[in-house]
Amino acid sequence: MKVKVDTGIWSRLTQVVALLIAVAVLLIVARAYLPVIQQNERMRRDILRLDAELQKQAEISKQLHDEMDALRNDRGTVERLAREKLGYARADETVIRFEPAATNTVPR
């Protein structure tokens, strides 16, 4: 047969103290890891931003690659650029250049 001993308030206080110690340990651990968690979030945001930048740069790279291929392989593209950038024309053509309109601004 089991005998129940009444220890009174001391057993209850022991349970409360154990609970408070457990809560304190959890708070200490949470406080120690909070900066790590915040740094992790910052790094995740940086990764997303850098992924978007990488995607943008990949698109620019593809456009430049396509332009290079067009310049290497398409005579029409080379001719159009020579006409636009250098002002070249064929022997039977006349080139007319328009100057930009003058503005009525007063220099400061």
Biopython code that builds the backbone (N, CA, C, O; Angstrom):
import numpy as np
from Bio.PDB.StructureBuilder import StructureBuilder

atoms = [
    (1, "MET", "N", (0.829, -1.157, 0.000)),
    (1, "MET", "CA", (0.000, 0.000, 0.000)),
    (1, "MET", "C", (0.886, 1.237, 0.000)),
    (1, "MET", "O", (1.935, 1.286, 0.643)),
    (2, "LYS", "N", (0.428, 2.220, -0.737)),
    (2, "LYS", "CA", (1.170, 3.465, -0.868)),
    (2, "LYS", "C", (0.712, 4.461, 0.164)),
    (2, "LYS", "O", (-0.476, 4.624, 0.445)),
    (3, "VAL", "N", (1.684, 5.102, 0.699)),
    (3, "VAL", "CA", (1.354, 6.126, 1.678)),
    (3, "VAL", "C", (1.577, 7.481, 1.021)),
    (3, "VAL", "O", (2.634, 7.736, 0.443)),
    (4, "LYS", "N", (0.586, 8.335, 1.113)),
    (4, "LYS", "CA", (0.704, 9.674, 0.563)),
    (4, "LYS", "C", (1.136, 10.613, 1.659)),
    (4, "LYS", "O", (0.520, 10.725, 2.719)),
    (5, "VAL", "N", (2.246, 11.293, 1.346)),
    (5, "VAL", "CA", (2.767, 12.245, 2.315)),
    (5, "VAL", "C", (2.450, 13.636, 1.797)),
    (5, "VAL", "O", (2.724, 13.956, 0.640)),
    (6, "ASP", "N", (1.889, 14.438, 2.636)),
    (6, "ASP", "CA", (1.564, 15.805, 2.266)),
    (6, "ASP", "C", (2.753, 16.688, 2.611)),
    (6, "ASP", "O", (3.070, 16.910, 3.779)),
    (7, "THR", "N", (3.404, 17.186, 1.562)),
    (7, "THR", "CA", (4.560, 18.057, 1.796)),
    (7, "THR", "C", (4.147, 19.507, 1.864)),
    (7, "THR", "O", (4.976, 20.384, 2.108)),
    (8, "GLY", "N", (2.905, 19.757, 1.656)),
    (8, "GLY", "CA", (2.388, 21.113, 1.797)),
    (8, "GLY", "C", (2.760, 22.004, 0.621)),
    (8, "GLY", "O", (2.729, 21.595, -0.540)),
    (9, "ILE", "N", (3.097, 23.183, 0.950)),
    (9, "ILE", "CA", (3.341, 24.210, -0.047)),
    (9, "ILE", "C", (4.660, 24.002, -0.790)),
    (9, "ILE", "O", (4.839, 24.531, -1.887)),
    (10, "TRP", "N", (5.596, 23.231, -0.198)),
    (10, "TRP", "CA", (6.915, 23.091, -0.802)),
    (10, "TRP", "C", (6.894, 22.363, -2.139)),
    (10, "TRP", "O", (7.647, 22.735, -3.039)),
    (11, "SER", "N", (6.092, 21.380, -2.295)),
    (11, "SER", "CA", (6.036, 20.668, -3.587)),
    (11, "SER", "C", (5.460, 21.580, -4.666)),
    (11, "SER", "O", (5.899, 21.565, -5.816)),
    (12, "ARG", "N", (4.478, 22.367, -4.272)),
    (12, "ARG", "CA", (3.867, 23.311, -5.229)),
    (12, "ARG", "C", (4.881, 24.381, -5.629)),
    (12, "ARG", "O", (4.984, 24.736, -6.803)),
    (13, "LEU", "N", (5.628, 24.894, -4.650)),
    (13, "LEU", "CA", (6.653, 25.906, -4.958)),
    (13, "LEU", "C", (7.752, 25.327, -5.853)),
    (13, "LEU", "O", (8.266, 26.017, -6.733)),
    (14, "THR", "N", (8.105, 24.077, -5.630)),
    (14, "THR", "CA", (9.121, 23.424, -6.460)),
    (14, "THR", "C", (8.653, 23.328, -7.908)),
    (14, "THR", "O", (9.443, 23.559, -8.823)),
    (15, "GLN", "N", (7.400, 22.994, -8.131)),
    (15, "GLN", "CA", (6.852, 22.920, -9.483)),
    (15, "GLN", "C", (6.849, 24.291, -10.157)),
    (15, "GLN", "O", (7.195, 24.411, -11.333)),
    (16, "VAL", "N", (6.454, 25.328, -9.407)),
    (16, "VAL", "CA", (6.414, 26.685, -9.955)),
    (16, "VAL", "C", (7.817, 27.147, -10.316)),
    (16, "VAL", "O", (8.017, 27.734, -11.379)),
    (17, "VAL", "N", (8.784, 26.896, -9.457)),
    (17, "VAL", "CA", (10.168, 27.289, -9.725)),
    (17, "VAL", "C", (10.705, 26.547, -10.944)),
    (17, "VAL", "O", (11.390, 27.145, -11.774)),
    (18, "ALA", "N", (10.411, 25.268, -11.064)),
    (18, "ALA", "CA", (10.856, 24.495, -12.229)),
    (18, "ALA", "C", (10.254, 25.059, -13.510)),
    (18, "ALA", "O", (10.927, 25.157, -14.536)),
    (19, "LEU", "N", (8.986, 25.424, -13.437)),
    (19, "LEU", "CA", (8.323, 26.016, -14.603)),
    (19, "LEU", "C", (8.959, 27.355, -14.960)),
    (19, "LEU", "O", (9.207, 27.629, -16.134)),
    (20, "LEU", "N", (9.223, 28.181, -13.970)),
    (20, "LEU", "CA", (9.853, 29.479, -14.214)),
    (20, "LEU", "C", (11.262, 29.327, -14.787)),
    (20, "LEU", "O", (11.667, 30.095, -15.659)),
    (21, "ILE", "N", (11.998, 28.348, -14.300)),
    (21, "ILE", "CA", (13.340, 28.091, -14.841)),
    (21, "ILE", "C", (13.244, 27.653, -16.300)),
    (21, "ILE", "O", (14.041, 28.093, -17.129)),
    (22, "ALA", "N", (12.293, 26.805, -16.619)),
    (22, "ALA", "CA", (12.112, 26.353, -18.001)),
    (22, "ALA", "C", (11.760, 27.536, -18.907)),
    (22, "ALA", "O", (12.297, 27.656, -20.008)),
    (23, "VAL", "N", (10.864, 28.402, -18.448)),
    (23, "VAL", "CA", (10.485, 29.579, -19.239)),
    (23, "VAL", "C", (11.690, 30.492, -19.412)),
    (23, "VAL", "O", (11.902, 31.027, -20.500)),
    (24, "ALA", "N", (12.478, 30.681, -18.371)),
    (24, "ALA", "CA", (13.663, 31.532, -18.451)),
    (24, "ALA", "C", (14.670, 30.972, -19.451)),
    (24, "ALA", "O", (15.256, 31.724, -20.229)),
    (25, "VAL", "N", (14.872, 29.665, -19.432)),
    (25, "VAL", "CA", (15.793, 29.040, -20.383)),
    (25, "VAL", "C", (15.294, 29.242, -21.811)),
    (25, "VAL", "O", (16.080, 29.548, -22.707)),
    (26, "LEU", "N", (14.001, 29.072, -22.022)),
    (26, "LEU", "CA", (13.439, 29.285, -23.356)),
    (26, "LEU", "C", (13.613, 30.730, -23.812)),
    (26, "LEU", "O", (13.930, 30.979, -24.975)),
    (27, "LEU", "N", (13.410, 31.676, -22.910)),
    (27, "LEU", "CA", (13.590, 33.089, -23.260)),
    (27, "LEU", "C", (15.050, 33.407, -23.588)),
    (27, "LEU", "O", (15.331, 34.174, -24.508)),
    (28, "ILE", "N", (15.962, 32.823, -22.843)),
    (28, "ILE", "CA", (17.393, 33.039, -23.107)),
    (28, "ILE", "C", (17.772, 32.480, -24.474)),
    (28, "ILE", "O", (18.499, 33.123, -25.232)),
    (29, "VAL", "N", (17.288, 31.300, -24.785)),
    (29, "VAL", "CA", (17.572, 30.687, -26.090)),
    (29, "VAL", "C", (16.959, 31.522, -27.210)),
    (29, "VAL", "O", (17.602, 31.747, -28.235)),
    (30, "ALA", "N", (15.724, 31.982, -27.025)),
    (30, "ALA", "CA", (15.063, 32.801, -28.050)),
    (30, "ALA", "C", (15.819, 34.109, -28.254)),
    (30, "ALA", "O", (16.002, 34.550, -29.389)),
    (31, "ARG", "N", (16.255, 34.726, -27.170)),
    (31, "ARG", "CA", (17.005, 35.986, -27.277)),
    (31, "ARG", "C", (18.347, 35.762, -27.978)),
    (31, "ARG", "O", (18.806, 36.628, -28.723)),
    (32, "ALA", "N", (18.970, 34.625, -27.749)),
    (32, "ALA", "CA", (20.256, 34.327, -28.380)),
    (32, "ALA", "C", (20.083, 34.106, -29.887)),
    (32, "ALA", "O", (20.959, 34.484, -30.665)),
    (33, "TYR", "N", (18.978, 33.506, -30.306)),
    (33, "TYR", "CA", (18.781, 33.190, -31.715)),
    (33, "TYR", "C", (18.031, 34.263, -32.495)),
    (33, "TYR", "O", (17.941, 34.168, -33.718)),
    (34, "LEU", "N", (17.499, 35.266, -31.839)),
    (34, "LEU", "CA", (16.752, 36.315, -32.537)),
    (34, "LEU", "C", (17.611, 37.052, -33.570)),
    (34, "LEU", "O", (17.134, 37.261, -34.685)),
    (35, "PRO", "N", (18.842, 37.454, -33.266)),
    (35, "PRO", "CA", (19.658, 38.102, -34.296)),
    (35, "PRO", "C", (19.938, 37.186, -35.493)),
    (35, "PRO", "O", (19.992, 37.647, -36.633)),
    (36, "VAL", "N", (20.110, 35.916, -35.234)),
    (36, "VAL", "CA", (20.356, 34.965, -36.320)),
    (36, "VAL", "C", (19.122, 34.868, -37.220)),
    (36, "VAL", "O", (19.239, 34.813, -38.445)),
    (37, "ILE", "N", (17.964, 34.847, -36.612)),
    (37, "ILE", "CA", (16.715, 34.774, -37.383)),
    (37, "ILE", "C", (16.536, 36.044, -38.208)),
    (37, "ILE", "O", (16.140, 35.974, -39.371)),
    (38, "GLN", "N", (16.824, 37.205, -37.617)),
    (38, "GLN", "CA", (16.708, 38.462, -38.361)),
    (38, "GLN", "C", (17.713, 38.520, -39.503)),
    (38, "GLN", "O", (17.378, 38.988, -40.591)),
    (39, "GLN", "N", (18.929, 38.059, -39.280)),
    (39, "GLN", "CA", (19.930, 38.031, -40.336)),
    (39, "GLN", "C", (19.492, 37.093, -41.460)),
    (39, "GLN", "O", (19.701, 37.386, -42.637)),
    (40, "ASN", "N", (18.891, 35.974, -41.094)),
    (40, "ASN", "CA", (18.394, 35.032, -42.089)),
    (40, "ASN", "C", (17.335, 35.688, -42.969)),
    (40, "ASN", "O", (17.338, 35.502, -44.186)),
    (41, "GLU", "N", (16.435, 36.450, -42.367)),
    (41, "GLU", "CA", (15.396, 37.145, -43.137)),
    (41, "GLU", "C", (16.016, 38.175, -44.067)),
    (41, "GLU", "O", (15.612, 38.288, -45.224)),
    (42, "ARG", "N", (17.000, 38.930, -43.571)),
    (42, "ARG", "CA", (17.678, 39.913, -44.438)),
    (42, "ARG", "C", (18.336, 39.221, -45.626)),
    (42, "ARG", "O", (18.263, 39.705, -46.756)),
    (43, "MET", "N", (18.966, 38.109, -45.368)),
    (43, "MET", "CA", (19.644, 37.382, -46.445)),
    (43, "MET", "C", (18.642, 36.828, -47.451)),
    (43, "MET", "O", (18.917, 36.807, -48.651)),
    (44, "ARG", "N", (17.496, 36.384, -46.979)),
    (44, "ARG", "CA", (16.465, 35.895, -47.903)),
    (44, "ARG", "C", (15.971, 37.024, -48.805)),
    (44, "ARG", "O", (15.768, 36.819, -50.002)),
    (45, "ARG", "N", (15.775, 38.229, -48.228)),
    (45, "ARG", "CA", (15.366, 39.381, -49.040)),
    (45, "ARG", "C", (16.454, 39.738, -50.056)),
    (45, "ARG", "O", (16.154, 40.073, -51.202)),
    (46, "ASP", "N", (17.713, 39.665, -49.630)),
    (46, "ASP", "CA", (18.820, 39.939, -50.552)),
    (46, "ASP", "C", (18.863, 38.924, -51.680)),
    (46, "ASP", "O", (19.115, 39.275, -52.833)),
    (47, "ILE", "N", (18.618, 37.673, -51.348)),
    (47, "ILE", "CA", (18.617, 36.629, -52.384)),
    (47, "ILE", "C", (17.521, 36.903, -53.408)),
    (47, "ILE", "O", (17.748, 36.784, -54.612)),
    (48, "LEU", "N", (16.331, 37.271, -52.930)),
    (48, "LEU", "CA", (15.242, 37.569, -53.863)),
    (48, "LEU", "C", (15.582, 38.767, -54.747)),
    (48, "LEU", "O", (15.314, 38.751, -55.949)),
    (49, "ARG", "N", (16.177, 39.813, -54.149)),
    (49, "ARG", "CA", (16.553, 40.997, -54.919)),
    (49, "ARG", "C", (17.625, 40.644, -55.944)),
    (49, "ARG", "O", (17.550, 41.073, -57.095)),
    (50, "LEU", "N", (18.617, 39.865, -55.532)),
    (50, "LEU", "CA", (19.687, 39.483, -56.444)),
    (50, "LEU", "C", (19.187, 38.545, -57.544)),
    (50, "LEU", "O", (19.661, 38.616, -58.678)),
    (51, "ASP", "N", (18.245, 37.678, -57.221)),
    (51, "ASP", "CA", (17.652, 36.821, -58.264)),
    (51, "ASP", "C", (16.936, 37.657, -59.318)),
    (51, "ASP", "O", (17.040, 37.379, -60.513)),
    (52, "ALA", "N", (16.207, 38.687, -58.873)),
    (52, "ALA", "CA", (15.525, 39.570, -59.823)),
    (52, "ALA", "C", (16.545, 40.310, -60.677)),
    (52, "ALA", "O", (16.353, 40.454, -61.885)),
    (53, "GLU", "N", (17.624, 40.780, -60.066)),
    (53, "GLU", "CA", (18.678, 41.476, -60.819)),
    (53, "GLU", "C", (19.348, 40.530, -61.803)),
    (53, "GLU", "O", (19.657, 40.916, -62.930)),
    (54, "LEU", "N", (19.572, 39.297, -61.379)),
    (54, "LEU", "CA", (20.171, 38.302, -62.269)),
    (54, "LEU", "C", (19.277, 38.036, -63.474)),
    (54, "LEU", "O", (19.759, 37.923, -64.601)),
    (55, "GLN", "N", (17.977, 37.937, -63.231)),
    (55, "GLN", "CA", (17.021, 37.721, -64.322)),
    (55, "GLN", "C", (17.073, 38.891, -65.309)),
    (55, "GLN", "O", (17.078, 38.691, -66.523)),
    (56, "LYS", "N", (17.111, 40.102, -64.777)),
    (56, "LYS", "CA", (17.161, 41.302, -65.615)),
    (56, "LYS", "C", (18.443, 41.322, -66.449)),
    (56, "LYS", "O", (18.407, 41.619, -67.643)),
    (57, "GLN", "N", (19.568, 41.006, -65.818)),
    (57, "GLN", "CA", (20.840, 41.000, -66.533)),
    (57, "GLN", "C", (20.886, 39.874, -67.571)),
    (57, "GLN", "O", (21.503, 40.034, -68.625)),
    (58, "ALA", "N", (20.254, 38.759, -67.291)),
    (58, "ALA", "CA", (20.196, 37.669, -68.270)),
    (58, "ALA", "C", (19.411, 38.101, -69.510)),
    (58, "ALA", "O", (19.782, 37.758, -70.633)),
    (59, "GLU", "N", (18.324, 38.858, -69.304)),
    (59, "GLU", "CA", (17.551, 39.364, -70.441)),
    (59, "GLU", "C", (18.371, 40.347, -71.263)),
    (59, "GLU", "O", (18.339, 40.311, -72.493)),
    (60, "ILE", "N", (19.108, 41.228, -70.585)),
    (60, "ILE", "CA", (19.964, 42.181, -71.297)),
    (60, "ILE", "C", (21.042, 41.442, -72.075)),
    (60, "ILE", "O", (21.344, 41.785, -73.218)),
    (61, "SER", "N", (21.620, 40.420, -71.444)),
    (61, "SER", "CA", (22.648, 39.622, -72.115)),
    (61, "SER", "C", (22.092, 38.944, -73.371)),
    (61, "SER", "O", (22.754, 38.899, -74.408)),
    (62, "LYS", "N", (20.876, 38.421, -73.264)),
    (62, "LYS", "CA", (20.256, 37.767, -74.431)),
    (62, "LYS", "C", (20.018, 38.777, -75.551)),
    (62, "LYS", "O", (20.252, 38.473, -76.720)),
    (63, "GLN", "N", (19.553, 39.980, -75.199)),
    (63, "GLN", "CA", (19.332, 41.011, -76.221)),
    (63, "GLN", "C", (20.641, 41.382, -76.904)),
    (63, "GLN", "O", (20.690, 41.506, -78.128)),
    (64, "LEU", "N", (21.699, 41.559, -76.123)),
    (64, "LEU", "CA", (22.993, 41.912, -76.709)),
    (64, "LEU", "C", (23.534, 40.776, -77.584)),
    (64, "LEU", "O", (24.112, 41.018, -78.644)),
    (65, "HIS", "N", (23.342, 39.558, -77.133)),
    (65, "HIS", "CA", (23.779, 38.401, -77.925)),
    (65, "HIS", "C", (23.020, 38.349, -79.258)),
    (65, "HIS", "O", (23.610, 38.093, -80.307)),
    (66, "ASP", "N", (21.710, 38.594, -79.203)),
    (66, "ASP", "CA", (20.908, 38.611, -80.432)),
    (66, "ASP", "C", (21.363, 39.732, -81.366)),
    (66, "ASP", "O", (21.414, 39.542, -82.582)),
    (67, "GLU", "N", (21.694, 40.901, -80.807)),
    (67, "GLU", "CA", (22.184, 42.007, -81.637)),
    (67, "GLU", "C", (23.511, 41.645, -82.292)),
    (67, "GLU", "O", (23.732, 41.945, -83.465)),
    (68, "MET", "N", (24.403, 40.994, -81.525)),
    (68, "MET", "CA", (25.689, 40.581, -82.101)),
    (68, "MET", "C", (25.487, 39.572, -83.223)),
    (68, "MET", "O", (26.142, 39.660, -84.261)),
    (69, "ASP", "N", (24.590, 38.618, -83.026)),
    (69, "ASP", "CA", (24.307, 37.641, -84.079)),
    (69, "ASP", "C", (23.752, 38.324, -85.322)),
    (69, "ASP", "O", (24.116, 37.977, -86.446)),
    (70, "ALA", "N", (22.865, 39.300, -85.115)),
    (70, "ALA", "CA", (22.300, 40.024, -86.252)),
    (70, "ALA", "C", (23.391, 40.792, -86.991)),
    (70, "ALA", "O", (23.394, 40.818, -88.222)),
    (71, "LEU", "N", (24.305, 41.410, -86.277)),
    (71, "LEU", "CA", (25.390, 42.149, -86.924)),
    (71, "LEU", "C", (26.344, 41.221, -87.671)),
    (71, "LEU", "O", (26.876, 41.588, -88.719)),
    (72, "ARG", "N", (26.557, 40.034, -87.142)),
    (72, "ARG", "CA", (27.459, 39.083, -87.802)),
    (72, "ARG", "C", (26.826, 38.441, -89.036)),
    (72, "ARG", "O", (27.516, 38.172, -90.019)),
    (73, "ASN", "N", (25.525, 38.197, -88.987)),
    (73, "ASN", "CA", (24.909, 37.349, -90.010)),
    (73, "ASN", "C", (23.919, 38.059, -90.927)),
    (73, "ASN", "O", (23.546, 37.499, -91.958)),
    (74, "ASP", "N", (23.484, 39.261, -90.593)),
    (74, "ASP", "CA", (22.436, 39.918, -91.381)),
    (74, "ASP", "C", (22.986, 41.194, -92.004)),
    (74, "ASP", "O", (23.299, 42.157, -91.304)),
    (75, "ARG", "N", (23.098, 41.186, -93.327)),
    (75, "ARG", "CA", (23.621, 42.368, -94.029)),
    (75, "ARG", "C", (22.687, 43.561, -93.887)),
    (75, "ARG", "O", (23.137, 44.706, -93.854)),
    (76, "GLY", "N", (21.394, 43.293, -93.803)),
    (76, "GLY", "CA", (20.431, 44.383, -93.671)),
    (76, "GLY", "C", (20.622, 45.155, -92.377)),
    (76, "GLY", "O", (20.474, 46.377, -92.344)),
    (77, "THR", "N", (20.952, 44.436, -91.315)),
    (77, "THR", "CA", (21.184, 45.093, -90.033)),
    (77, "THR", "C", (22.425, 45.975, -90.093)),
    (77, "THR", "O", (22.411, 47.103, -89.601)),
    (78, "VAL", "N", (23.483, 45.469, -90.686)),
    (78, "VAL", "CA", (24.712, 46.253, -90.812)),
    (78, "VAL", "C", (24.452, 47.493, -91.661)),
    (78, "VAL", "O", (24.911, 48.584, -91.322)),
    (79, "GLU", "N", (23.718, 47.332, -92.763)),
    (79, "GLU", "CA", (23.413, 48.467, -93.634)),
    (79, "GLU", "C", (22.559, 49.502, -92.899)),
    (79, "GLU", "O", (22.807, 50.702, -93.013)),
    (80, "ARG", "N", (21.572, 49.052, -92.159)),
    (80, "ARG", "CA", (20.712, 49.990, -91.430)),
    (80, "ARG", "C", (21.507, 50.763, -90.389)),
    (80, "ARG", "O", (21.329, 51.974, -90.255)),
    (81, "LEU", "N", (22.380, 50.088, -89.650)),
    (81, "LEU", "CA", (23.196, 50.776, -88.647)),
    (81, "LEU", "C", (24.166, 51.757, -89.299)),
    (81, "LEU", "O", (24.382, 52.849, -88.773)),
    (82, "ALA", "N", (24.754, 51.380, -90.440)),
    (82, "ALA", "CA", (25.660, 52.297, -91.139)),
    (82, "ALA", "C", (24.913, 53.538, -91.598)),
    (82, "ALA", "O", (25.459, 54.640, -91.560)),
    (83, "ARG", "N", (23.693, 53.372, -92.023)),
    (83, "ARG", "CA", (22.896, 54.531, -92.452)),
    (83, "ARG", "C", (22.524, 55.405, -91.254)),
    (83, "ARG", "O", (22.635, 56.629, -91.321)),
    (84, "GLU", "N", (22.087, 54.788, -90.170)),
    (84, "GLU", "CA", (21.628, 55.562, -89.003)),
    (84, "GLU", "C", (22.778, 56.214, -88.250)),
    (84, "GLU", "O", (22.731, 57.412, -87.967)),
    (85, "LYS", "N", (23.801, 55.450, -87.926)),
    (85, "LYS", "CA", (24.870, 55.943, -87.050)),
    (85, "LYS", "C", (25.921, 56.753, -87.804)),
    (85, "LYS", "O", (26.398, 57.773, -87.308)),
    (86, "LEU", "N", (26.277, 56.301, -88.989)),
    (86, "LEU", "CA", (27.385, 56.930, -89.701)),
    (86, "LEU", "C", (26.930, 57.877, -90.809)),
    (86, "LEU", "O", (27.740, 58.625, -91.357)),
    (87, "GLY", "N", (25.655, 57.850, -91.136)),
    (87, "GLY", "CA", (25.136, 58.736, -92.181)),
    (87, "GLY", "C", (25.513, 58.282, -93.582)),
    (87, "GLY", "O", (25.514, 59.093, -94.508)),
    (88, "TYR", "N", (25.829, 57.018, -93.759)),
    (88, "TYR", "CA", (26.177, 56.503, -95.083)),
    (88, "TYR", "C", (24.938, 56.402, -95.954)),
    (88, "TYR", "O", (23.813, 56.300, -95.464)),
    (89, "ALA", "N", (25.176, 56.432, -97.259)),
    (89, "ALA", "CA", (24.085, 56.277, -98.212)),
    (89, "ALA", "C", (24.624, 55.555, -99.435)),
    (89, "ALA", "O", (25.835, 55.450, -99.635)),
    (90, "ARG", "N", (23.726, 55.075, -100.226)),
    (90, "ARG", "CA", (24.123, 54.458, -101.491)),
    (90, "ARG", "C", (24.485, 55.567, -102.481)),
    (90, "ARG", "O", (24.221, 56.747, -102.250)),
    (91, "ALA", "N", (25.086, 55.154, -103.572)),
    (91, "ALA", "CA", (25.565, 56.146, -104.558)),
    (91, "ALA", "C", (24.415, 56.957, -105.153)),
    (91, "ALA", "O", (24.595, 58.131, -105.475)),
    (92, "ASP", "N", (23.251, 56.358, -105.301)),
    (92, "ASP", "CA", (22.127, 57.057, -105.926)),
    (92, "ASP", "C", (21.197, 57.731, -104.921)),
    (92, "ASP", "O", (20.114, 58.182, -105.293)),
    (93, "GLU", "N", (21.601, 57.807, -103.654)),
    (93, "GLU", "CA", (20.763, 58.400, -102.611)),
    (93, "GLU", "C", (21.343, 59.725, -102.141)),
    (93, "GLU", "O", (22.546, 59.964, -102.247)),
    (94, "THR", "N", (20.482, 60.571, -101.627)),
    (94, "THR", "CA", (20.901, 61.832, -101.028)),
    (94, "THR", "C", (20.552, 61.792, -99.543)),
    (94, "THR", "O", (19.440, 61.420, -99.169)),
    (95, "VAL", "N", (21.517, 62.181, -98.696)),
    (95, "VAL", "CA", (21.305, 62.185, -97.250)),
    (95, "VAL", "C", (20.902, 63.593, -96.830)),
    (95, "VAL", "O", (21.585, 64.565, -97.152)),
    (96, "ILE", "N", (19.807, 63.694, -96.123)),
    (96, "ILE", "CA", (19.340, 64.979, -95.602)),
    (96, "ILE", "C", (19.359, 64.880, -94.086)),
    (96, "ILE", "O", (18.726, 64.000, -93.503)),
    (97, "ARG", "N", (20.094, 65.796, -93.451)),
    (97, "ARG", "CA", (20.187, 65.803, -91.992)),
    (97, "ARG", "C", (19.378, 66.968, -91.451)),
    (97, "ARG", "O", (19.436, 68.077, -91.982)),
    (98, "PHE", "N", (18.637, 66.714, -90.408)),
    (98, "PHE", "CA", (17.853, 67.746, -89.753)),
    (98, "PHE", "C", (18.526, 68.095, -88.431)),
    (98, "PHE", "O", (18.849, 67.212, -87.636)),
    (99, "GLU", "N", (18.732, 69.377, -88.205)),
    (99, "GLU", "CA", (19.306, 69.842, -86.951)),
    (99, "GLU", "C", (18.201, 69.924, -85.908)),
    (99, "GLU", "O", (17.048, 70.177, -86.256)),
    (100, "PRO", "N", (18.521, 69.719, -84.659)),
    (100, "PRO", "CA", (17.496, 69.859, -83.635)),
    (100, "PRO", "C", (17.028, 71.307, -83.534)),
    (100, "PRO", "O", (17.804, 72.241, -83.736)),
    (101, "ALA", "N", (15.761, 71.472, -83.221)),
    (101, "ALA", "CA", (15.181, 72.817, -83.138)),
    (101, "ALA", "C", (15.827, 73.591, -81.998)),
    (101, "ALA", "O", (16.086, 73.050, -80.923)),
    (102, "ALA", "N", (16.080, 74.871, -82.259)),
    (102, "ALA", "CA", (16.642, 75.745, -81.237)),
    (102, "ALA", "C", (15.556, 76.102, -80.230)),
    (102, "ALA", "O", (14.399, 76.299, -80.600)),
    (103, "THR", "N", (15.926, 76.184, -78.975)),
    (103, "THR", "CA", (14.953, 76.542, -77.940)),
    (103, "THR", "C", (15.170, 77.997, -77.535)),
    (103, "THR", "O", (16.225, 78.578, -77.792)),
    (104, "ASN", "N", (14.182, 78.556, -76.917)),
    (104, "ASN", "CA", (14.255, 79.950, -76.477)),
    (104, "ASN", "C", (14.657, 80.054, -75.016)),
    (104, "ASN", "O", (14.167, 80.923, -74.294)),
    (105, "THR", "N", (15.529, 79.190, -74.588)),
    (105, "THR", "CA", (15.950, 79.250, -73.191)),
    (105, "THR", "C", (17.067, 80.262, -73.025)),
    (105, "THR", "O", (17.907, 80.441, -73.907)),
    (106, "VAL", "N", (17.057, 80.907, -71.898)),
    (106, "VAL", "CA", (18.092, 81.885, -71.589)),
    (106, "VAL", "C", (19.116, 81.218, -70.677)),
    (106, "VAL", "O", (18.760, 80.659, -69.640)),
    (107, "PRO", "N", (20.400, 81.278, -71.068)),
    (107, "PRO", "CA", (21.404, 80.647, -70.186)),
    (107, "PRO", "C", (21.520, 81.393, -68.861)),
    (107, "PRO", "O", (21.384, 82.616, -68.820)),
    (108, "ARG", "N", (21.762, 80.684, -67.814)),
    (108, "ARG", "CA", (21.852, 81.302, -66.471)),
    (108, "ARG", "C", (23.255, 81.765, -66.190)),
    (108, "ARG", "O", (23.523, 82.306, -65.118)),
]
sb = StructureBuilder()
sb.init_structure("model")
sb.init_model(0)
sb.init_chain("A")
sb.init_seg("    ")
for serial, (resi, resn, name, xyz) in enumerate(atoms, 1):
    if name == "N":
        sb.init_residue(resn, " ", resi, " ")
    sb.init_atom(name, np.array(xyz, "f"), 0.0, 1.0, " ", f" {name:<3s}", serial, name[0])
structure = sb.get_structure()
